[in-house]
Amino acid sequence: MDFSIPYYANTANGNFQHPMSIYRVFAKAAEQNNWMEALDKPALSPYMVGTIQNQGINNIATPHGFGEVQHTGRIDINGLLHYASSELTRSSAFVREQFDYDALKMTNEGVTYKQWSARHIVFAEGVGVKHNPWFAALPIVPNKGEWLTVSCKGLQLEQMIKGSVFIVPLGNDRYRVGATYARAFESLAPTAEKKAWLMNQFKKYTDLPFEVLFHGAGLRPTVPDRRPVVGRHPQFPSLSCINGLGSLGVLWAPYLASLLVKHLYASPFLPEDLQLRRFMHT
Ligand SMILES: Cc1cc2nc3c(=O)[nH]c(=O)nc-3n(C[C@H](O)[C@H](O)[C@H](O)COP(=O)(O)OP(=O)(O)OC[C@H]3O[C@@H](n4cnc5c(N)ncnc54)[C@H](O)[C@@H]3O)c2cc1C
C-alpha cells in the first residue's frame, strides 16, 4: 500500500484513485466480536474505526450493525488502462496484438521479437501464461469471477459496502456488485446462475428497485500460496514474468513492476516469498 497507493494517486499516472471508506456489514451479531478482536491487531487497527455502528446506513439493511474500514478506496482500472494505453500509443510504446511466442529469439544481448530488440522481456499474461512455452509450469489456477453493474435510483451510497458481496459506488447511483468465485467452470462467459445469485445478494441489502446495466466475467490468476510470482526464468535470464495477481492484484502490480525493474537493472534482491524460483528451478 505504501508504494502502490501513491502511484495510483499520482496525477502523472492519471489519478484514477477514488478514496472512500468500506462499511463492513455484519451478517450476525457474532461478527461484531471478530471486529473487536481485529482491533487489537496493530497491523489492522489503523484501518479500523473502533466503534461498531448500529444507527444504519441510508437505504441499506444493517440489522447486526457495521464497522468502518478507513484509508481505503476504489481504483478505476478501466479508466487507468484506457489512459495508459493511449499515452503509450502516442509514444509508440504500445501495440495491441496477440503475442507470437515462435517469433521470440534469444540473442547474446537479450531478445529479438519481430522488428524489436531488447535486453529483457517481461511476460504479464495472467492465466494466458498456460500457453507460454517458458513459464507454463507455474502453478497459476484460474478462478472465475462474475460481477454486475446496476443502476439503483435513490440508493445514494457514498461508501463501499462489504457483506456477502461488495457494493461499490461508481457515481450517478450506479454500483458494481460482486464478485463470485469459481475454480470449476464450463465457459468464460457470464452465467444466468451467478447473475441471479448476485441480484439476490444485492436485494438482501436494499428494497429499492434496480436495473442490471452490465454483467461481466473474468479470470483471476491465483497461486496456491496466494502470493504473486515475480522473477527471471532460471535458464533464460532475459525472460521474466509477473503473474499470480489474482488476489489483491491491483494493489500488488505497481510495487512488483518496480521491484522487478530494480532487480533486472540494479540489484539481485527479490523477496523470497515472491520469487519465481519457489516453483521453477534450474
Ligand atoms: C471478478 C474479479 C474481481 C477482482 N477484484 C479485485 C479487487 O477487488 N482487488 C484487486 O486488487 N484485484 C482484483 N481482481 C484481480 C485483478 O483485476 C486482475 O485480474 C489481476 O490483477 C491480474 O492482473 P494481470 O494483469 O496479471 O492479468 P490479467 O488482468 O489477466 O491481464 C493479462 C493480459 O494479458 C493478455 N494476454 C495474455 N496472453 C497474451 C498473449 N499471448 N498475447 C497478447 N496478450 C495476452 C490478456 O488478454 C490480458 O489482457 C479481480 C479480478 C476479477 C476477475
The ligand as an SDF file (V2000), in Angstrom:
LIG
                    3D

 53 58  0  0  0  0  0  0  0  0999 V2000
  -14.1050  -10.5820  -10.7820 C   0  0  0  0  0  0  0  0  0  0  0  0
  -12.7550  -10.0750  -10.3640 C   0  0  0  0  0  0  0  0  0  0  0  0
  -12.6470   -9.2370   -9.2610 C   0  0  0  0  0  0  0  0  0  0  0  0
  -11.4190   -8.7480   -8.8760 C   0  0  0  0  0  0  0  0  0  0  0  0
  -11.3670   -7.9100   -7.7990 N   0  0  0  0  0  0  0  0  0  0  0  0
  -10.1850   -7.4050   -7.4330 C   0  0  0  0  0  0  0  0  0  0  0  0
  -10.0950   -6.4980   -6.3380 C   0  0  0  0  0  0  0  0  0  0  0  0
  -11.1130   -6.1550   -5.7130 O   0  0  0  0  0  0  0  0  0  0  0  0
   -8.8880   -6.0200   -5.9880 N   0  0  0  0  0  0  0  0  0  0  0  0
   -7.7460   -6.3830   -6.6740 C   0  0  0  0  0  0  0  0  0  0  0  0
   -6.6670   -5.9150   -6.3250 O   0  0  0  0  0  0  0  0  0  0  0  0
   -7.7900   -7.2270   -7.7180 N   0  0  0  0  0  0  0  0  0  0  0  0
   -8.9820   -7.7550   -8.1120 C   0  0  0  0  0  0  0  0  0  0  0  0
   -9.0380   -8.6110   -9.1740 N   0  0  0  0  0  0  0  0  0  0  0  0
   -7.7870   -9.0210   -9.8270 C   0  0  0  0  0  0  0  0  0  0  0  0
   -7.3680   -8.0730  -10.9410 C   0  0  0  0  0  0  0  0  0  0  0  0
   -8.4440   -7.4870  -11.5770 O   0  0  0  0  0  0  0  0  0  0  0  0
   -6.5750   -8.7710  -12.0630 C   0  0  0  0  0  0  0  0  0  0  0  0
   -7.2940   -9.8600  -12.5590 O   0  0  0  0  0  0  0  0  0  0  0  0
   -5.2870   -9.2840  -11.5630 C   0  0  0  0  0  0  0  0  0  0  0  0
   -4.6110   -8.2010  -11.0160 O   0  0  0  0  0  0  0  0  0  0  0  0
   -4.4770   -9.9470  -12.6990 C   0  0  0  0  0  0  0  0  0  0  0  0
   -3.8700   -8.9600  -13.4930 O   0  0  0  0  0  0  0  0  0  0  0  0
   -2.8420   -9.3330  -14.6360 P   0  0  0  0  0  0  0  0  0  0  0  0
   -2.5740   -8.0560  -15.3660 O   0  0  0  0  0  0  0  0  0  0  0  0
   -1.6890  -10.1200  -14.0930 O   0  0  0  0  0  0  0  0  0  0  0  0
   -3.6280  -10.3540  -15.5710 O   0  0  0  0  0  0  0  0  0  0  0  0
   -4.8690  -10.0500  -16.4730 P   0  0  0  0  0  0  0  0  0  0  0  0
   -5.7050   -8.9720  -15.8810 O   0  0  0  0  0  0  0  0  0  0  0  0
   -5.4760  -11.3680  -16.7810 O   0  0  0  0  0  0  0  0  0  0  0  0
   -4.1890   -9.4200  -17.7970 O   0  0  0  0  0  0  0  0  0  0  0  0
   -3.3750  -10.2010  -18.6640 C   0  0  0  0  0  0  0  0  0  0  0  0
   -3.4870   -9.6160  -20.0570 C   0  0  0  0  0  0  0  0  0  0  0  0
   -2.5870  -10.3050  -20.9160 O   0  0  0  0  0  0  0  0  0  0  0  0
   -3.2430  -10.5800  -22.1280 C   0  0  0  0  0  0  0  0  0  0  0  0
   -2.5790  -11.7400  -22.7570 N   0  0  0  0  0  0  0  0  0  0  0  0
   -2.4140  -12.9970  -22.2800 C   0  0  0  0  0  0  0  0  0  0  0  0
   -1.7460  -13.7530  -23.1680 N   0  0  0  0  0  0  0  0  0  0  0  0
   -1.4830  -12.9540  -24.2400 C   0  0  0  0  0  0  0  0  0  0  0  0
   -0.8070  -13.1510  -25.4950 C   0  0  0  0  0  0  0  0  0  0  0  0
   -0.2420  -14.3330  -25.8520 N   0  0  0  0  0  0  0  0  0  0  0  0
   -0.7350  -12.1060  -26.3600 N   0  0  0  0  0  0  0  0  0  0  0  0
   -1.2650  -10.8960  -26.0400 C   0  0  0  0  0  0  0  0  0  0  0  0
   -1.8960  -10.6420  -24.8620 N   0  0  0  0  0  0  0  0  0  0  0  0
   -2.0040  -11.6700  -23.9800 C   0  0  0  0  0  0  0  0  0  0  0  0
   -4.6860  -10.8700  -21.7210 C   0  0  0  0  0  0  0  0  0  0  0  0
   -5.5390  -10.7060  -22.8200 O   0  0  0  0  0  0  0  0  0  0  0  0
   -4.8960   -9.8090  -20.6500 C   0  0  0  0  0  0  0  0  0  0  0  0
   -5.2910   -8.5850  -21.2250 O   0  0  0  0  0  0  0  0  0  0  0  0
  -10.2620   -9.1190   -9.5960 C   0  0  0  0  0  0  0  0  0  0  0  0
  -10.3540   -9.9510  -10.7160 C   0  0  0  0  0  0  0  0  0  0  0  0
  -11.5920  -10.4240  -11.0960 C   0  0  0  0  0  0  0  0  0  0  0  0
  -11.6740  -11.3320  -12.3200 C   0  0  0  0  0  0  0  0  0  0  0  0
  1  2  1  0
  2  3  1  0
  2 52  2  0
  3  4  2  0
  4  5  1  0
  4 50  1  0
  5  6  2  0
  6  7  1  0
  6 13  1  0
  7  8  2  0
  7  9  1  0
  9 10  1  0
 10 11  2  0
 10 12  1  0
 12 13  2  0
 13 14  1  0
 14 15  1  0
 14 50  1  0
 15 16  1  0
 16 17  1  0
 16 18  1  0
 18 19  1  0
 18 20  1  0
 20 21  1  0
 20 22  1  0
 22 23  1  0
 23 24  1  0
 24 25  2  0
 24 26  1  0
 24 27  1  0
 27 28  1  0
 28 29  2  0
 28 30  1  0
 28 31  1  0
 31 32  1  0
 32 33  1  0
 33 34  1  0
 33 48  1  0
 34 35  1  0
 35 36  1  0
 35 46  1  0
 36 37  1  0
 36 45  1  0
 37 38  2  0
 38 39  1  0
 39 40  1  0
 39 45  2  0
 40 41  1  0
 40 42  2  0
 42 43  1  0
 43 44  2  0
 44 45  1  0
 46 47  1  0
 46 48  1  0
 48 49  1  0
 50 51  2  0
 51 52  1  0
 52 53  1  0
M  END
$$$$
